[in-house]
Amino acid sequence: MDLGDLIRDLRTARGWSQGRLSDRINARYGTALAREYVSRWERGAVMPGAYYLRCLSVVLDVPLAVTGGSSGQA
């Protein structure tokens, strides 16, 4: 499974929209992540960087290794 599909599956399993996921990240980390970036991640148009991989891991409550954040990108 590619990372975009994984992000989408984890997000939808929680019943969250792309906007809600970006809002959760923004609220916890003080970022200004737009919903459109979540869409780009899910479509595979761009890959989240190491910082956002860590954010996704925490907000989606999955180990960092699940999002690929422990593959030497940090």
Secondary structure, DSSP 8 states (H G I E B T S, - for coil): --HHHHHHHHHHHTT--HHHHHHHHHHHH-----HHHHHHHHHTSS---HHHHHHHHHHTT--HHHHTTTSS--
